[in-house]
Amino acid sequence: MTAYRQAYEKMTKTHTIGIIGGTGKMGRLFAQVFADAGFCVMVSGRNTPLSSADIAQKADIVMISVPIHATVTVIREVAPLVGKEQILCDLTSLKVRPVEAMLLSKAEVIGLHPMFGPSVPGLTGQTIIVTPARCQPASCDLLTRVFLAGGARITYATPDEHDRMMAVIQGLTHFKSLVMAETLRRLQIKPEMTRSFTSPVYQIEMNIAGRLLAQDKTLYGDILTQNPYIPDVLDTCYRAVSDIRKTITDSDLDGVFSLFEMNKEWFGPFCASAMEESDRVIRSMTQDGDA
């Protein structure tokens, strides 16, 4: 065993992580992740013996795991209680405002965003975005080694880079799913009415929309309304929809061909890899049917 590994294992055994909101679904998931890594874990929630203030004053690592709309408020409440020897981090889907609030403390600050929900069986194959704002390399390493040991992938970004990218990855994606669902509702078409006509690709799109609607409306409402970069993305989307609609309603076949070619060139090699990956998904769904 290397000296570095020995030092790391000593740190995990002597460090305490406190999760504010640790009785919620995501909080419970990360409490288990850190317990499995050998940390002493404390949690606070609405009906726990420990309060948020207790966690802030006692834990070496203070992790905020509360709904997006409450995150900055909770951070501001505990920020005066944490010291420079502690690490303050959060699990929020937005990063600029939470990190700004955490930087008002004296603690080391690391923003975190798990790109998955609490229903996953573990970290294997999942992505966690890390936005170190004010910390020693060893402090960031202490957290990321836990995630990497669990099989996660780590992506580093600044808070601003993160929020701009989430405006597309989350904002545009969830917007598209809501538009599909709302269009079917306005057309008075229930999903089950399409089942006997469906193709695997259509079913994948419907599953994504249904999956969104089956989950926490508060979470997705916060994601869609609190990221300041989403409106610009949706404005661009609106202009794209208007242009494509005109091309189609004008029966402009050459225009459709041009759209395909321009975007195929823009996507580049991703087109071929996307075809291969989606083919694997389709084969796992069915062995026949017209995709």
WODAHU-V779561 format. One record per residue. N is the residue number from 1. RES is the residue in one small letter. PHI is phi in radians with two decimals (none if undefined). PSI is psi in whole degrees, 0 to 359 (999 if undefined). OMEGA is omega as a letter, one per 30 degrees, with the letter a starting at -180 (none if undefined). Layout:
n = [N:N]
res = [RES:RES]
phi = [PHI:PHI]
psi = [PSI:PSI]
omega = [OMEGA:OMEGA]
This chain:
n = [1:2:3:4:5:6:7:8:9:10:11:12:13:14:15:16:17:18:19:20:21:22:23:24:25:26:27:28:29:30:31:32:33:34:35:36:37:38:39:40:41:42:43:44:45:46:47:48:49:50:51:52:53:54:55:56:57:58:59:60:61:62:63:64:65:66:67:68:69:70:71:72:73:74:75:76:77:78:79:80:81:82:83:84:85:86:87:88:89:90:91:92:93:94:95:96:97:98:99:100:101:102:103:104:105:106:107:108:109:110:111:112:113:114:115:116:117:118:119:120:121:122:123:124:125:126:127:128:129:130:131:132:133:134:135:136:137:138:139:140:141:142:143:144:145:146:147:148:149:150:151:152:153:154:155:156:157:158:159:160:161:162:163:164:165:166:167:168:169:170:171:172:173:174:175:176:177:178:179:180:181:182:183:184:185:186:187:188:189:190:191:192:193:194:195:196:197:198:199:200:201:202:203:204:205:206:207:208:209:210:211:212:213:214:215:216:217:218:219:220:221:222:223:224:225:226:227:228:229:230:231:232:233:234:235:236:237:238:239:240:241:242:243:244:245:246:247:248:249:250:251:252:253:254:255:256:257:258:259:260:261:262:263:264:265:266:267:268:269:270:271:272:273:274:275:276:277:278:279:280:281:282:283:284:285:286:287:288:289:290:291]
res = [m:t:a:y:r:q:a:y:e:k:m:t:k:t:h:t:i:g:i:i:g:g:t:g:k:m:g:r:l:f:a:q:v:f:a:d:a:g:f:c:v:m:v:s:g:r:n:t:p:l:s:s:a:d:i:a:q:k:a:d:i:v:m:i:s:v:p:i:h:a:t:v:t:v:i:r:e:v:a:p:l:v:g:k:e:q:i:l:c:d:l:t:s:l:k:v:r:p:v:e:a:m:l:l:s:k:a:e:v:i:g:l:h:p:m:f:g:p:s:v:p:g:l:t:g:q:t:i:i:v:t:p:a:r:c:q:p:a:s:c:d:l:l:t:r:v:f:l:a:g:g:a:r:i:t:y:a:t:p:d:e:h:d:r:m:m:a:v:i:q:g:l:t:h:f:k:s:l:v:m:a:e:t:l:r:r:l:q:i:k:p:e:m:t:r:s:f:t:s:p:v:y:q:i:e:m:n:i:a:g:r:l:l:a:q:d:k:t:l:y:g:d:i:l:t:q:n:p:y:i:p:d:v:l:d:t:c:y:r:a:v:s:d:i:r:k:t:i:t:d:s:d:l:d:g:v:f:s:l:f:e:m:n:k:e:w:f:g:p:f:c:a:s:a:m:e:e:s:d:r:v:i:r:s:m:t:q:d:g:d:a]
phi = [none:-1.24:-1.06:-1.10:-1.13:-1.09:-1.13:-1.11:-1.13:-1.13:-1.12:-1.13:-1.34:-1.80:-1.68:-1.95:-1.92:-2.00:-1.93:-1.42:1.63:-1.27:-1.62:-1.36:-1.09:-1.23:-1.07:-1.14:-1.06:-1.32:-1.08:-1.21:-1.01:-1.33:-1.11:-1.11:-1.44:1.76:-1.36:-1.41:-2.00:-2.09:-2.34:-2.28:-2.72:-1.19:-2.24:-1.93:-1.05:-1.49:-1.73:-1.03:-1.13:-1.04:-1.05:-1.06:-1.58:-1.89:-1.52:-1.28:-2.08:-1.89:-2.00:-1.70:-2.33:-2.27:-0.95:-0.93:-1.17:-1.77:-1.07:-1.10:-1.07:-1.13:-1.05:-1.11:-1.24:-1.70:-0.95:-1.20:-1.66:-1.74:-1.90:-1.22:-1.45:-1.80:-1.93:-1.98:-2.49:-2.46:-2.05:-1.42:-1.32:-2.06:-2.21:-1.06:-1.21:-1.06:-1.17:-1.01:-1.18:-1.17:-1.21:-1.33:-1.46:-1.64:-1.33:-1.22:-2.20:-2.41:-1.46:-2.29:-2.44:-1.27:-1.55:-2.85:-1.72:-1.29:-1.44:-1.17:-1.27:-3.12:-1.54:-0.98:1.37:-1.61:-1.84:-2.14:-1.57:-2.04:-2.14:-1.14:-1.96:-2.72:-2.84:-1.32:-0.93:-1.15:-1.22:-1.12:-1.11:-1.02:-1.32:-1.16:-1.14:-1.10:-1.18:-1.13:-1.11:-1.44:1.72:-1.39:-1.78:-1.95:-2.09:-1.72:-2.74:-1.41:-0.97:-1.18:-1.02:-1.04:-1.15:-1.11:-1.24:-1.16:-1.07:-1.59:-1.12:-1.73:-1.05:-1.16:-1.13:-1.21:-1.04:-1.07:-1.14:-1.14:-1.10:-1.09:-1.11:-1.16:-1.12:-1.09:-1.09:-1.20:-1.43:1.08:-1.98:-1.41:-0.94:-1.17:-1.20:-1.64:-1.02:-1.31:-1.83:-1.32:-1.94:-1.01:-1.14:-1.08:-1.12:-1.06:-1.08:-1.16:-1.10:-1.13:-1.13:-1.13:-1.08:-1.03:-1.22:-1.39:-1.79:-1.22:-1.13:-1.15:-1.04:-1.29:-1.10:-1.10:-1.03:-1.35:-1.80:-1.87:-1.51:-1.19:-1.61:-1.15:-0.95:-1.13:-1.10:-1.21:-1.10:-1.11:-1.06:-1.05:-1.14:-1.12:-1.07:-1.07:-1.16:-1.19:-1.02:-1.10:-1.03:-1.29:-1.21:-1.46:0.94:-1.53:-1.11:-1.08:-1.14:-1.12:-1.02:-1.12:-1.04:-1.03:-1.19:-1.08:-1.38:-1.12:-1.14:-1.14:-1.28:1.03:-1.07:-1.04:-1.02:-1.16:-1.18:-1.15:-1.09:-1.13:-1.18:-1.19:-1.07:-1.11:-1.13:-1.12:-1.11:-1.29:-1.46:-2.83:-1.76:-2.48:1.81:-1.61:-1.45]
psi = [130:158:324:316:319:318:320:314:325:320:317:325:337:351:143:132:132:128:112:117:20:355:353:174:311:322:318:322:313:334:319:320:313:328:318:331:357:4:152:125:131:148:152:150:193:332:42:154:324:141:172:321:321:314:313:328:340:331:146:323:122:118:129:120:74:167:151:313:342:351:309:320:314:318:316:329:323:344:318:348:347:147:179:345:354:162:129:126:167:166:27:153:351:154:328:303:317:319:319:318:320:329:348:348:178:355:165:144:126:116:141:144:103:125:51:166:175:355:353:147:341:190:351:123:359:156:135:124:131:127:83:127:319:96:158:146:323:328:316:320:325:318:312:329:327:315:317:321:331:358:8:160:142:130:128:141:163:160:319:316:318:308:323:318:323:334:331:306:320:307:306:320:312:326:314:319:318:322:317:314:315:325:315:320:317:331:356:39:115:148:320:338:337:351:318:351:356:155:163:321:316:320:323:314:318:321:321:316:315:323:317:312:338:350:188:113:331:316:310:330:317:315:317:331:345:354:114:348:350:318:319:321:316:328:317:319:316:317:321:316:316:317:316:321:315:318:318:313:338:2:39:87:319:324:321:315:318:320:314:313:317:316:330:318:320:319:332:221:342:330:313:317:325:322:315:315:317:328:320:320:316:319:328:339:319:156:356:184:152:110:999]
omega = [a:l:l:l:l:l:l:a:l:l:a:a:a:a:l:l:l:a:l:a:a:l:l:a:a:l:l:l:a:l:l:l:a:l:l:a:l:l:l:a:l:l:l:l:a:a:l:l:l:l:l:l:l:l:a:a:a:a:l:l:l:a:l:l:a:l:a:a:a:a:a:l:l:l:a:l:a:a:a:a:a:a:a:l:a:l:l:a:l:a:a:l:l:a:a:a:l:l:l:l:l:a:l:l:l:a:l:a:l:l:l:l:l:a:l:l:a:a:a:a:a:a:a:l:a:a:l:l:a:l:l:a:l:a:l:l:a:l:l:l:l:l:a:l:l:a:l:l:l:l:a:l:a:l:l:l:l:l:a:l:a:a:l:a:l:l:l:a:l:a:a:a:a:l:a:l:l:l:l:a:a:l:l:l:a:l:a:l:l:l:a:l:a:a:a:l:a:l:l:a:l:a:l:l:l:l:l:l:l:l:l:a:a:a:a:a:l:l:a:l:l:a:a:a:a:l:a:a:a:a:l:l:a:l:l:l:a:l:l:l:a:a:a:l:a:l:a:a:l:a:a:a:l:l:l:l:a:l:l:a:a:a:l:l:a:l:l:a:l:a:a:a:l:l:a:a:l:l:l:l:a:l:l:l:a:l:l:a:a:l:none]
